[in-house]
Amino acid sequence: MSERRARITSKGQITVPREVRRLLGVRSGDALLFEATDAGVHVRPARSGSPFAKYRGIGNPGVDTGRKAVVARVRKLRGR
């Protein structure tokens, strides 16, 4: 990716260029984290947890998570 510029408004807001948003994997409403290091400032998405957490359990409704629960469910399905 070549250089991209953004201008800061009088309210301290910036528009992140589309190409940068795509590289970061962020959308409208997502938060960004700015980290200052000796090498400069790094920008990354602020993720509070796993990006897959919202999908947990949708493939197995009614089955608890964990190995024991899955094994018990399979045994029940097989009539054991």
C-alpha positions in Angstrom: 0.0 0.0 0.0 1.3 3.5 -0.8 1.0 6.4 1.6 -2.4 7.7 2.5 -3.1 11.0 4.1 -5.9 12.1 6.4 -6.7 15.6 7.7 -7.6 16.4 11.3 -10.7 18.6 11.7 -11.1 21.4 14.2 -12.9 18.9 16.5 -9.9 16.5 16.4 -11.6 14.0 14.0 -10.1 12.2 11.1 -11.5 10.1 8.3 -9.5 6.9 7.9 -9.0 6.1 4.2 -11.0 3.2 2.9 -7.9 1.2 2.0 -6.6 1.5 5.6 -10.0 0.5 7.0 -9.9 -2.6 4.9 -6.4 -3.5 6.0 -7.3 -3.0 9.6 -10.6 -4.9 9.2 -12.7 -2.1 10.8 -16.1 -0.7 10.0 -18.1 2.3 11.1 -18.5 2.3 14.8 -15.4 0.2 15.5 -12.8 1.5 17.9 -9.1 2.1 17.1 -6.2 1.9 19.6 -3.3 4.3 19.2 -0.1 3.0 20.8 3.0 5.2 21.2 6.3 3.4 21.1 9.9 4.4 20.6 9.5 3.6 16.9 6.4 5.8 16.5 2.7 5.5 16.8 0.9 2.3 15.9 -2.8 2.0 15.1 -4.7 -1.2 15.5 -8.3 -2.2 16.0 -9.4 -2.2 19.7 -10.8 -5.7 20.2 -12.3 -6.4 23.6 -12.4 -10.2 23.0 -12.4 -12.8 20.4 -13.8 -11.6 17.0 -15.6 -15.0 16.9 -17.2 -14.8 20.3 -20.5 -13.6 18.9 -20.8 -16.8 16.8 -20.2 -19.3 19.6 -23.1 -21.7 20.1 -25.0 -20.9 16.9 -24.1 -24.2 15.3 -25.3 -26.3 18.2 -28.3 -24.8 19.9 -29.3 -26.5 23.1 -25.8 -28.1 23.6 -23.5 -26.7 26.3 -19.9 -25.9 25.3 -17.1 -28.2 26.3 -16.0 -31.7 25.4 -18.2 -33.5 28.0 -21.4 -31.8 26.8 -20.7 -32.6 23.1 -19.8 -36.3 23.9 -23.0 -36.6 26.0 -25.1 -35.1 23.1 -23.6 -37.4 20.5 -24.2 -40.4 22.8 -27.8 -39.3 23.3 -28.3 -38.9 19.5 -26.9 -42.4 19.0 -29.2 -43.9 21.6 -26.4 -44.9 24.1 
